[in-house]
Amino acid sequence: MALFWKYIRNQLRFRPALAGGPVAVILKGMAKAFDDVCADIVWARDQMNPKTCDDELVPAFAQSRGIRKHPAETFDQYRTRVVDAWAWHRMAGRHPGVERILDHYGHEGCTLSSMKPVDSARWAEFEVSLPADAPMDRKKYDAIRDVINGAKAATAKLARVSTRTQTPAQIFAAAGLRVKTHIRL
């Protein structure tokens, strides 16, 4: 790697490093130590992600998401399922993440709004408003509620799911003139 040694020698052009001798040897040793530390930091960072971690850590990530390896799937397929579940988990818990998850399940155009403006005591509650082009039955509402409860933040509470539809309408404006006549006697 020699990243630090190249930097000291080529970028800084540190004279004792260019001249050779005992100071250059010490500098080269320090640069190698810094390179080793940098490699250890990158390795430790990679262990926190199921996509880049060592193979032995994938089952721990899977267990944290409640995923079991199917006997018929390969390790790469298993890792892919764990990575996808971890990405869903990282995305959930925030309004944009919940909206994106609902989009993935076929409910495009959903919006989340807090109930705090309605009543300040309901600070943890939110409403989901989704467009409904066709009539929705109880099963669809239950499926939407399950998706939301699986993706929402732990402290948040789903207050209600409402639908909104848009129907084309024509608006006409009219004006009239009213005349009053007063006769004095």
C-alpha positions, 0 to 999 in steps of 0.5 A: 500500500505504502500510501503514507510513504508515497505522500511523505516522499512525493507530495511533501518532498521531506528532505530527510526522507529524500536524503536517505540515512537513519531519519529516512528509515525511521520515517519509512517505518512510521509510514508503514505503521500508519498504513497498517493502522489505516488498513485496520480501520478500513477492515473494521469499517467493513465488518459493520456492513453485511455486504463487505463483512467476513463470511463468519459474521453474516449469520449474526447479521441474519439473526438480528433480522430474524433470517434463517438460511434455507437449505437449498440456497447458496451462501451468496444468495443467503448473503444477498437476502441478509444485505437486502434486509439490512438495507430495508432496516436502515431505510425504515424508521424515517418518513422518506424511508417508509414512503419508499417502502410503500412505493416498493409494495405498490402503493405509490404516492403515499404521504405521511403527516404528523398528528402533532399540528392537530393535537400537541399530545399526539406528537408520536402519532402519524397519518398515512394518506394514500391515493386510491384509484380503485375501491380498497377492501379490508385485506388491502388496508391490513396489508398496508398497516402491516407494511407500515408497522414493520417499517415505522420508527419504534416510538411512532404510532400509526393513527390512521390510514386514509385514502384520497381520490381526485375526481375531475370537476368543472367550476363555473363562476357567475355573477349577478347584479341586484338592483333595489329601488327606493321610493320616497313619499 
